[in-house]
């Protein structure tokens, strides 16, 4: 099971041949093509939904019925930095699914009635968020942590922006974003490369200029946003900038595991929930992207405990930066991270996801395994020296939704 990084007609291709199961997975990844590249908020998400509505010729029902009969999964999704189209099928039906993908890209279902249906659905989702306090607190943090950027507005858009989206906006987004110059391909499974008719796919995609990401500045201003809602508990979301040398990414993984991403056993969980009983749950992790890096976390507690919980979050992060980790914590992190390697790579699609991430972030394939070796050799002094360099994570912005009456 060797993963290869190849080029076909100047398009980067990550490929792994695996005969474990008669399955094939194909993914087209378009860079600088997610919500970061929208002209109207909500266009990227609607474009992804529209590409699940089949071709103009067959329509949504017939197109998806043909796929379902053969257990083929074909869909699109829009992230912040990328737009992805995925195809998964049994190997015997891959050629049919591939042809349907080509048809979809050459003849999207640009229909006004389809768009109106999707807009109505999006507005319904937004309306449902009025009772989702987790979502509201998270969105409030986005506003103050990433001000003056696309991240400050929900990825789904707003009622106003969605109402203004026309079919021409969707068409323009797809034609401008889904271009050969900004695409790479991930392919794996029970299939030979020579049996994939890549040229048919490339012929229906547009050419375009190679795009570059705009860097987003994460706020250091220690902003606090309070939201008063009739909630039974307080929802506290917090975040701050993270700046580090990319060569130290493995150290950051260990540090964040110890601080807050490992669940029970993490520093925050131990100090805030286990010892003091102040939280139902508490978690934080590194949110790493090409356009920005940040620490993001959340905590749920009683309404009357919110101030004490916020103070503890700040104190524990400050102590972590100042004093670092213990040998016991480092050993536990190593045991888990190294021991979970077989589960991380147990299936073809997990391995392809790792390879996709390595390629997208500019690493050579195999960086995941190299990082595990680096973690294995990591000493406590080296880790704590790195942790002490993360002083900016103390610049916490906090959004707190709670019931003031309680």
C-alpha angles and dihedrals in degrees: 000000000000121000115217132197107210140159125233114186088342092305116126112241128190110198136179123178111212128168096182089109132008091254135121129195126192126181130183111203118195115196124219086012106109130087088305089075100047124126091195122033111253098023096112094052092046091048090054090049092048091055087060090059096076129234128322089242099053100025126218099292100048094040095052093040089058090052095045092052088062097037091244118158114207121167148136134228135187121216126177098270103016143040116212135195116194132195123186126173148137109284091245090060099039096098091053091048091048091053090049089052090052090049091049093053093046095045113025116183097259097177125146093219091053091050093049090051091051092047091051090051091049091050089050091053091049090050090052089057089069088083097036104095094179089058093046094051092045092050090049090055090050089056095054099033097050104028120179092016136102088256090068090071123060113266091235089061130231131286089255096049094045092050089056097052114111131191089255090060091056092046092048092049094051094045094046098040105038096066133143094236092060099040137095127180131226116197131172145152141058097345140099118233093233090061093062114088097214094165091065088056096045092049093063096049123086127241117237144159118288107256130218128210122245112233115240120215113223111217119254093184098104091231121187123204120187122198119191113211134153091259127155090221142014121266112204121187120182138179144165141176122282119201120180143143110269089229087066096055092113090056090051090052090055094044094051091045090056095042102047121321100082097071113216106026095036119122095247094046092047096048100037105033109019100040100031105021091224100132140049087206138349128186141160136178143166115272102206123188139150092250099042144357125211145159111243129185146153140207134190121203143146116297091243092051098054098101094048091046093051091049090050092051090054093044096048094048090048091050091048092054093045101042104022127206131319126243089248091055092047092050092050091049092050093048092052100040094045094039094052094057094099091053092046091058103027097114134044093242093052090052092048090050090054092048091048091053092047092052095044092051091050100253128132115256109270096044089123091061093043090054091054089054090049090050090050090055096041115123127207096244091052092048094048092047087056094046090053089058092060094080092136092070086075089069091088124181111200134198115192126187115190145140107265091195090063 
